Amino acid sequence: MSLKERLSNQTKALQIEQNSEHPVYYPTSEVSQGINSLGEIDTLFADDEINSICVMGAKNIYIERKGKKSKISLSYRDNVRLENIIKKNAQFHGLQFDENHPYIEFNHKQGINVSATLPPLSSVATMIVKCYKDKFASLKMLAENLCLSKEIALFIEALAALKLNIIIAGEKNTLKTTILSTIAKNVAQNDNCVMIDYANEVKIENSNIVTYDFKNYNNENLLEHIISSNPDKIFLNDCPDLSRFDKYIEKGYRGICATYNCNSPLDVLSDLYLKNADVVIFVERKDQRRLISSISLTKGSELENIFYLNDNLEHNSSGIVPDFYQDIEKSALALSVAIFEADYKHTYHKTLQNDLINTTLKKNINAEILKKFKKDLDIEKEETSEAHKEDLEQENNNETL
């Protein structure tokens, strides 16, 4: 075969190869990255103000920052890459994720929870990433973000010092875990406490709090082992079944603080297995804000509000003083009984109205300064012009002489 024929055959083979359909392959580095990361959105985890990330296909990524949702320019290369990353994570966590099992939930790492879907359940692959930020789990931060009043912050600090059974109730993605962490951070340093975290999202650095991950290892013998250590407080995050703690409550155990998913405070009474709760803290989202809407005492089959939210999204006192206020006084905590009076006006770190007034005032002040500056500038120009005219007249007189 001549050289010309061989070159012709090679050209035809190359054309056939280029026109044929091939599966999509990605560099080894990209595939390995998808095993223990979420790809492009990993760069967002460094932003402490992001609460959640919503990936609706490769090109549509939304973030929620300080309660406000917005679309960002960041995107995946295509839907195939997005699906590959989710499948690698599912494989890494031992989960089946395919057309027959198109929905999964897993903890990407501590503080980051992921739920994902695949076609045909959704038209494209999706991911909802919840980012739990431990820095917000402080009374100061909650007050600065208008989640509660200063008085309620002091009351929660007092709750942390007492041995009460507390339920933190509300819908998903509100403030339940944050409030739980806040109470845990304010326990006495000498208290022996445990955190049973079913969602694996709480980050506690207190040396006197031992955290157990029940999401991956849920065993009744382990629970008996924990209870036998007689901890001062037990914190339960996202426990799927609170009824398993009933027998310990019936024996007189005090000091359980648990989160509970429900739609209203009344659901706590109808659904809750933990019969002997002392306090119910209900949290919800209103006007793009996550906040405490009520703190109540349990009285048999009823709830009595200590604090509640009015129509202006401000907290009010009901006039009811809790029975355990005497214990608060004995603990020498700085909490006045006056905050429970019905006509008491709660105070805040800042208010939206004051912010608005200050912003408007600042704009008006800036406008007045600008007007004065322009006026002074015009006067200066006029004076300069008059002086220039006088100089010219003087020069002309000198030339004439």
Secondary structure, DSSP 8 states (H G I E B T S, - for coil): --HHHHHHHHHHHHHHHHHS-------HHHHHHHHSS-GGGGGGGG-TTEEEEEEESTT-EEEEETTEEEEES---S-HHHHHHHHHHHHHHTT---SSSS-EEEEEEETTEEEEEE-TTTSSS-EEEEEE--GGG-SHHHHHHTTSS-HHHHHHHHHHHHS---EEEEE-TTSSHHHHHHHHHHTS-TT--EEEEESSS------TTEEEEETTT---HHHHHHHHHT--SEEEEES-S-GGGGHHHHHTT---EEEEEE-SSHHHHHHH-S-TT-SEEEEEEEETTEEEEEEEEEEETTEEEEEEEE-TTS-EEE-S---TTHHHHHHTT----GGGGSTT-----S--HHHHHHHHHHHHHHHHHHHHHHHHHHHHHHHHHHHHHHHHHHHHHHHHH-
